[in-house]
Amino acid sequence: MITLHEIQGSSQINGCGYDPVSQVLAIRFNSGAVYHYANVPPEIHTGIMATAADPEKSVGRFFGQNIKNKFEYKKQEPEVKPEAPPA
């Protein structure tokens, strides 16, 4: 499981995480959808996080220019938490 780090101030993306071993980049969009992008080099993760840390830069623009339509991706199913049994 990839830990997502919060991204603030973006109108499109609110979380990002990376697994350097598998080179999978996880992006959580403001809609709540999480996508995993395959074979992403570490400098892309470094770049999106640096962009997120700079209020003068756009995370959405970085995503559009460097990630979208450049890597294979898969939408992740939301985790379903079991309901507590009735008391």
C-alpha positions as CSV (number, residue, x, y, z in Angstrom):
1,M,0.0,0.0,0.0
2,I,1.3,3.4,-1.0
3,T,1.1,6.2,1.6
4,L,-0.5,9.3,0.2
5,H,0.9,12.7,1.3
6,E,-1.6,15.5,1.4
7,I,-1.4,18.2,-1.3
8,Q,-3.0,21.5,-0.5
9,G,-4.0,24.3,-2.8
10,S,-4.7,22.3,-6.0
11,S,-8.1,22.4,-7.7
12,Q,-7.5,18.9,-9.1
13,I,-5.2,16.8,-6.8
14,N,-5.2,16.4,-3.0
15,G,-2.8,13.5,-2.5
16,C,0.3,11.9,-3.9
17,G,2.5,8.9,-3.0
18,Y,5.2,6.8,-4.6
19,D,6.7,3.4,-4.3
20,P,10.3,3.6,-5.6
21,V,10.7,-0.2,-5.7
22,S,7.7,-0.8,-8.0
23,Q,7.9,2.7,-9.5
24,V,4.2,3.2,-9.0
25,L,2.9,6.8,-8.5
26,A,-0.4,7.1,-6.7
27,I,-2.5,10.2,-7.3
28,R,-5.7,11.1,-5.3
29,F,-7.9,13.6,-7.1
30,N,-10.3,16.0,-5.3
31,S,-13.2,13.7,-6.4
32,G,-11.7,11.0,-4.1
33,A,-10.7,8.8,-6.9
34,V,-7.2,7.2,-6.6
35,Y,-5.2,6.2,-9.7
36,H,-1.9,4.3,-9.8
37,Y,0.5,5.1,-12.6
38,A,3.0,2.4,-13.6
39,N,6.7,2.7,-14.4
40,V,7.1,6.3,-13.2
41,P,10.7,7.4,-12.7
42,P,11.5,8.9,-9.3
43,E,12.1,12.3,-10.7
44,I,8.5,12.7,-11.7
45,H,7.4,12.1,-8.0
46,T,10.1,14.5,-6.9
47,G,8.9,17.0,-9.4
48,I,5.2,16.9,-8.4
49,M,6.1,17.2,-4.7
50,A,8.4,20.1,-5.4
51,T,5.6,21.7,-7.4
52,A,3.1,21.1,-4.6
53,A,5.5,22.9,-2.1
54,D,5.7,26.0,-4.3
55,P,2.5,28.2,-4.1
56,E,3.5,29.9,-7.4
57,K,3.3,26.6,-9.3
58,S,0.3,24.5,-10.5
59,V,0.2,20.8,-9.5
60,G,-2.6,20.3,-12.1
61,R,-0.4,21.8,-14.8
62,F,2.5,19.6,-13.8
63,F,0.3,16.5,-13.8
64,G,-1.1,17.4,-17.3
65,Q,2.4,18.0,-18.7
66,N,4.3,15.2,-17.1
67,I,2.0,12.4,-16.1
68,K,-1.4,12.4,-17.9
69,N,-1.4,10.2,-21.0
70,K,2.3,9.4,-20.5
71,F,2.0,6.4,-18.2
72,E,-0.3,3.4,-18.0
73,Y,-2.7,3.8,-15.1
74,K,-5.4,1.9,-13.2
75,K,-8.2,3.3,-11.0
76,Q,-8.0,1.9,-7.5
77,E,-11.2,0.6,-5.9
78,P,-12.1,2.3,-2.7
79,E,-11.4,0.4,0.5
80,V,-14.6,-0.9,1.9
81,K,-14.7,-1.0,5.7
82,P,-16.9,-3.7,7.2
83,E,-19.9,-2.5,9.1
84,A,-19.9,-3.0,12.8
85,P,-22.3,-5.7,14.0
86,P,-25.5,-4.5,15.6
87,A,-25.1,-3.9,19.3
